[in-house]
Amino acid sequence: MDTSNIPLALYVHLPWCERKCPYCDFNSHENFDPADQGTYIDALLLDLDQQLSWQAPRPLHSIFLGGGTPSLFSDKSIARLLDGIDRRWGIADSTEITMEANPGSAEAARFAGYREAGVNRLSLGIQSFDDRHLRSLGRVHDEGQARRAIALARANFARINLDVMHGLAGQTAAGALADLEEAIDQSEGHVSWYQLTIEPNTAFWSQPPKLPKEDILSDIQDAGEARFAASKLDQYEVSAWAAAGQQSVHNLNYWSFGDYLGIGAGAHGKITSPEGVVGRTRRSRLPRDYVAAVLANRAPLRENIDHSELPVEFMLNALRLRGGVPASLFESRTGLAIQHIAATREALISEGLLSDDPERIGTTAQGFRFLDDVVARFIPKRD
């Protein structure tokens, strides 16, 4: 299988937070010690050396620094990390380099340094502009810090994303819309807007907050979609809206079933071998275990995706995109002929859930509303 046309990106996980949010199920850890930055970045670069040595060379598509809270790391540390990636892989001037950051004062003070280090897109975890909701979400910033961080981000970055949540405890449709209004007004062209969900292994799972009733959640969703429709931002993914040319290159690669290396504690990757085997990789979750594994030259754990599971894996990603993907991507990214999904595809088209455009794979408006049901139709039947 020719993998040269499958984009290969890089995800870097920086797993520490000042405080673990009660809704967060990501691999993040408290008690960050700035003295550990050098050792951790050494491990990241060694991890990259090892994984690149196991891959056929492909150009670097994009970089995403996620967490945790990457902005706990100093601008000098981020510069050293990106310089190391450049030396090993090569970063083009056009490469999108996104970094997640929180609006706390200490992090925001570093924004100019991150831009100087090479970061060219900042994703800010705002979540709300209402102090009451920020406190209930366990956020360490307040609404004033959120606005100041946005101003600093706009002063230093041509491209920013604002993360905003809705469906919060005690939130009304008017309150959710007020948060969204400000996010759209303050953004430079990209907003991620998503509903709070209660996930296992979180503090909220053990002590769940009282969330709005379904009719209020429905009102919030309808009002939000109407507000976006009146803006310059178009929905291109389930929870992302962007102006023309402002879509996240890195995330588009995920949803198009592209490949990506994952380095860092708990980092996941997805790699296609020259033999056409698609595999998921993951690293140890605890930072100390991760560093020890890398120093011992242990490869990430890899689980190959069975061919029977590839259609649902592909659809789980591609159908998140509002406009779908070229139909040709199914064969080039999975190694399976398009006929493999022909019967299911035709049935969904006849039901008005998939587009009847033979050149694309994507949902209709109705199918997008019932996306989970559409994707489930591609799950292989078991005897």
N, C-alpha and C positions, 0 to 999 in steps of 0.2 A: 504493500500500500504506500502511495506517495504521500508522505506527511509534510513535505516542504511547503504546501499551500495551506496548512493548518497553522494559524497564528499561535505563537508561544509567548505567553506573558509571565510576569513574576508577581507573586503575592508574598509580602514580608509581614510576619506577625510579631508585634511588640506587645507582650501580654500583660503589662502592668496598668493598674488604674489607681488613682488616689483613693477612691472608695468604690466598692462594688455596688452597682445599682440593683435594686430589688427585683427588677424585671429582666435583668440581663442573664442570658444563658450562654454567652460567648466564653471562650477560654481566657479569662482575665483574673489577675491576682493583685491583692493589695500589698502594702509594705514595700513599695518600690525603693530601692537604694541606688541613688545616682552613681555610686562607686562601681556598680555592676555593669554600667553601660559598655565599657570597653571590652569586658569579657564576653558579653552577649553579642556584640557586633563582630568580634573575632569569630564566634561560633556561626553566626549568620553567613559570613563570607566563606568560611570553611564548608559549610553546608552547601552553599552555591557552587563552590569548586567541585565538590563530590557529585552533585546532581548534574552539573553540566558535563562532567566526564562520562556520565552514563547516557547522555542524549546525543542524537545526531544534531549537528549545529543548525540552528534556525535563528533568524533575526529576533531581537527583543521587541515585542509588540507594545507593551505598556508595563508600568510598575504601580503597585498599590501597597502603601504602608498602612496596615490596619491594626486593630487592637481589640481590647485594651485601649490605652490612650497613648498613641505614638508621640504626642506633643509633650509628654513627660521627659522625653529624651531631648538633650540639648541640640541646638542648631549645629554645633561642631560634630556631635555624634552622627547626626543625620548626614552631614556633609561627608564624613568619613565613610559611612555606609554606601552612599550613592557613588562616591569616587571609586570604592572597591568594586561595585557592580559594573561601573563603566570600564574599569581596567580588565575585568574578566569577560564581559559580554559585549560591551559597547552600547552607549546610550546616544541615540541620535537627537538632534535639536528638536525634532518633531515628536519625540516619545512623550506620551502623557505620563506624568508622575504625580499620582494622587496621594495625599496624606490626610488621615483622619485627625481631627483635633477637637478639643473641648474649649469652651469659651472662658475658662478660668483665667484670671489676670496673669498668672505666671506663664501659662502656655501662650496666651495671646501676645505677650511681650516678645516672644521669639519668632513671630510670623515673618518679619523681614529677614531674619537669619535663615529660616527654612527656604524662603524664595531664593536667597543668595546661594544656598546649598544645592539648588536644582529642582526643588519641588515646584511644579507649575499649576497644580490644581489642589485646592483645599476643601475638605469636607467637614463642615462644622456640625457637631451634635447639639443643636439648639433645643429641640424637643418641645419647648413651650416658651412663650413670653410672659407667662403668668406665674408669679412667685409661688402661689399656693400649689400649683401643679408641679412646679419644679421641686418643691420640698417633698411632695408625696412620691415623686419619682426617684428621690434620693440623689438628685443632681447636686453637684458641688458649686454650681454657679447660680447667680440670680439674673433677673431680667435685664438689669442695667449692664452687667458683664456681658450678657448675650449681645446686646446692641453695640457695645464698644468693640467686642470681638469681630462682629460683622464689619464694622467700619474699618478696623485694622486689616481684615482679610481683603476687603475691596481695595484698600490702598496698596496692597502688596501682590495681589493675584488677579489675573485677568479672568480666571475661571474659579468659581466656588460653587459648592453645593451646600444647601441648608437642609438638615434632617429635622423634621417636625412630626410629632406623634398626635394622634387623636383618639377619641374613645377613652379618655382618662377619667379617673374616679371623680364623680360629681360634675363632670363637664357637660355643658349644654351645647346645642348646635350653634348658638350664637358665639359661645366662647371658643369653640373649635374653629369657627370661621374667622374669628378675630385673629387667632394665631396664624392661620393660613394666609389671611390678608397681608399681615405684616411680613411673613416669609416671602410671599410673591413680590411685594413692594421692595424688600431689602435685597433680594437675590440678584445675582448677576446672570441669571439664565438657567438655573437648575435647582429644583426642589424635590426632595424625597419626602413623601407624605404617606404615613402608614399607621394602621390601627394598633394600639397596644394589645398584645396578646399575652396570656399568662402561660408561661412555659414551665415544664418540669425542671426540677433542680434549681429553682430560683426561690428567693425569699417570698415573692408574691404567690408562688405555688403553695407554700406552707401557710401563709396568711394573706389570702387574696383580698385585694381592695374591692369595694362595691362599685362595679363598672356600670355605665349607663345601660338602660334597657335597649332591646333590639330596635324598637321604633325610633329611639333617639339616635342610635348608631346609624340607622338607615337615613335619617334626616341629615346627619353630619355628612355621610358619604354623598348624598344627592347635592347638598349645598356646596360641598367642596368641588365636586365635578363641574357644577355650574360656574363656580368662580374661576376654575382653571380654564374653562371654555371661553370665558371673557378676557383671558389674559393672553400674553404672547407665548405662553408655555403650552406645549402639546404633550400628551401622555405618550411615552414610547415604551414603557415597561409597566408592570403591575403597580408599582409604587413610586414611579419616577416620571417627572414632567420636565421638559427642557425646551429652551428656545432653539432655533435652527443652529446646528453646528456645536451645540453645547452638551450633547449626550456624552455620557461617560464611555470612553473608548474601552476601558478595562472591563466594565460591566457588560458592554455589548459583546465582548469576546466570550464571557461566561455564557450568556444567553444564546450565543450562536454555536455553542458546543466546541469552542476553541480549546486549546491546551494551555496549561499554566503550571509552572513550578511553584511549590509552596515551601518557603523556608521560615524557620522560627518555631517556637514551642506551640504545639497543637496545630500547626499549619497544614492545610490540605492542598493537594494538587490533583491535576487530571492530565494524563499523558497518553498519547497514542504512539505505539511502537511502530517501526518500519514494517513489522509483520501484520499490522492492522489490529493489534490487541489494544483496547482502550482500558486503562487502569486508573484507579483512584489511589492516591498516596496520602499518608498522614504521618506527622511527627509526634513524639511524646508530648503530653500536655504540660507537665510541670517544667518550669525553666531549668532547674538543676538537672533533671533527667534528660532533657533535650540536649543541654550542653555536653553531658557525659556521653550520650549516644553519638553526637557529631565527632567528639574527640576520639571515640573508639572506631570511627569510620563506618558506622552502621548505617545502612541505607534506610530511607523511610519505609514504613510498612506499606505494602502495595496489595491491593485487591483488584484483580482483573474483572471487568464487567462481562458477564456471559452474553453471547450474541443475542440470545432471546430477550435480554433486558435492555439492549441498546435502543430500540424504538421508544420505550417509555422514558429512558434517560434523556434522549434527544428532545422529545416533546416536552418533558418537564421543564427544560430550559427554553427552547425555541418559542414555545407558545406563550411565554411570559411577555414577549415582545408584541406590542400592539399591532404592528404591521407584519408580524411573522418574519420568515426568512425565505431566501430563494430555495426552491424545491431541490435544486442541485446539491445543496449543502448536506442533505440527508445521506446521500451516497458517499460524498467526499469526506464527511466527518465520522460516519459509522462503518464504512466499508460494505454496507448492505445495499442491495438494489432497491429502488423505490417501490418495486412491485411487492416487496416484503410487507408494506403497510397499505397496499392499494385497497383491500377490502374494507378495512377500518376507516380509511380516509374517505372512501366513496360513501360509506354509511353515514358518516358525520356530515359530509357535504349535503346529502339528501335530507338530513334533519335540520339543516340550516345552522350548524354549529362550526363548520370549517368553511373557509373561502373556497369557491369553485374555480379560482384562478389556477390553471395547471402549472404555472411557473412559480407559484409560491405555496408555502405551507404556513397557514395562519388561521386564526379564528375569525368568525364574524363577531359583530357586537354582542349578539346573544351568547355565542360560545365563550367570549372573553368574560362575560358575567358569570358563567358556570364553568370556569376554567378547570377546577379540580375534577369535575365530572368528565370533561373532555379528555384530559390527560389519562384518567383511569381507564379509558377504553383501550389504551395501548398496552396495558399490563398484560403480560403473556398468561394465557390460560394454563392452569396446572391440571394434570390428570389426577 
